[in-house]
Amino acid sequence: MVKAAVQGRRAQNDEPSERPHPRDLVPRGPGTQTPLPRLRPVAPGRDRRVLFVTTEIADFIKAGGLGDVSAALPRALKPGYDVRVLMPGYRQILSAGKPIVRVAQLPASHALPACDIGRLVCDDGLIIYLVLCPSLYDRDGNAYGDDFGVGWADNDIRFARLALAAAAIVNDPSLLEWQVDLLHLNDWATGLTAGYVRWLGRRYVPSVYTIHNLAYQGVFGADRLEPLGIPPSAFHIDGVEYYGQLSFMKTGLSYASHVTTVSNNYAREITTPEFGCGLEGLLAKRALEGRLSGLLNGIDDRWDPRHDTHLAPNFGINDWHGKRANTQRVRRMFGLDPSGGPLFAVVSRLVSQKGLDLTCEIADTLVAAGGQLVVIGRGEYAIEQSLVALAGRHPGQIGVNIGFDEGEARQIYAGSDFLLMPSRFEPCGLSQLYAQRFGSLPIAHRTGGLADTIQDGINGLLFDEMTLEAYRATLRRAFDLFHATDLFYAMRRAAMAGRLHWRQAVVPYRRLYAELLAETSPASSSDHGSAR
């Protein structure tokens, strides 16, 4: 078992030292119907304190875009907000060599084991609190499952433990001697947090619940209520119940003060049956209440081809020699033949959502027209095998790497001419933003955040219908564009110059936080109970 590097209990910053707090923080009596206590006034000049609860952060562990957002958004919110991250103490973090100070203890609760809270300070000062529970988090694999992509059988326990830890920090301001003013929760695995805060019934803080991908909802049997400490009174249509089962995602939607998702277009789409995943009614209600917003993601300064250390050579706008040098490097990496044609790329989770079946279908056409294709990613076994077989049919023209490496992905963005993103749905998408910044034009289905970030014929190419014919027609446009040199380079320049940076993307988050913190009354709910 990998052990964390544990220092003494004195915190290493100017905040008061957080200390172990072994008290049972979870109420064991019946629930209360009284309003939750309000926040105390904030001292003038103090940054508002935000607890950002997540299951990924790109600094240490990343399965998708949530990891990138968790690394960038808390940092972008400074100054004005003292944002600290709470997440599980995964093996990848414990083995990273960063000192971890144990600052609190939490008791067992129902089927949730006891845990410690550790405190890690990143090199730039970002503070990460870790839920230290080796039996739940000290494992090989990723945040959600094993190396074969199979989800852990105890994921309900793993993420309920995270959620209850967050609620304990909110409800007992002395636990860390750092009092939370606002909660920011992310995706299904943190959804129970808003419920636990309500059911514990000790203290109200406003909460933001961000949907990064509605398709993953954390649905478990109704028999899990008692093991997770969820009061029976919460199991109904306006609470945690989802078609007779328990939904972590729906819990977050039901109890959070405000719901956001990661693009304006996706916020509209999820209120419809086509994209609402069975929750469109509740989401449409939140929209009518003014409690659903689409806030587009951004990218940060790490994504700059002029300085990225993974590239050789670095390049900027109009440095097409440097861009071509990276293209040739990618061809060598994947064993492709020398070519004067366009290089297409896929950098993606290999799942059906991403439309990779269509990419396999058009691959023969792509190669016959003089193009080449490189693919990097991991996901569903059947899709992985289809891509491997595709590379076997086209040696020297198609290269596939089943796996993921951040540095290799950046080289592919820098070396490719076009990025293929025929997603069936895409809440925001970050790959298209990375590709644009590195001079690779995205080819995408007009859906979700792709429609919000790609301007057809200006910084990428879009197709409207999710059909093979529409995708193939857009591929032909790409070949024509590649050979229309002046227009192709003009679009490259527009893509590289027009990125959405977190400096801009963070503005609506600041506005939303300020509005929620200014509210005088807590979100109403009748579902109080005991979370023992």
Buried (B, 14 or more C-beta within 10 A) or exposed (E): EBEBEBBEBEBEEEBEEBBEBEEEBBBEEEBBEEEBEEBEEEEEEEBBBBBBBBBBBBBBBBBBBBBBBBBBBBBBBBEEBBBBBBBBBBBBBBBBEBBBBBBBBBBEBBBBBEBBBBBBBBEEEBBBBBBBBBBBBBBEBBBBBEEEBEEBEEBBBBBBBBBBBBBBBBBBBEBBBBBBBBBBBBBBBBBBBBBBBBBBBBBBBBBBBBBBBBBBBBBBEBEBBEBBBBBEBBBEEBBBBBEEBBBBBBBBBBBBBBBBBBBBBBBBBBBEEEBBBBBBEBBBBBBEEEBBBBBBBBBBEEBBBEEBEBBEEBBEBEBBEBBEBBBBBBBEBBEBEEBEBBBBBBBBBBBEBBBBBBBBBBBEBBBEBBBBBBBBBBBBEEBBEBBEEBBEEBEBBBBBBBEBEEEBBBBBBBBBBBBBBBBBBBBBBBBBBBBBBBBBBBBBBBBBBBBBBBBBEEBBBBBEEBEBEBBBEBBEBBBEBBEEEEEBBEBBBBBBEBBBBBEEBBEBBEEBBEEBBEEEEBBEBEBBBBBB
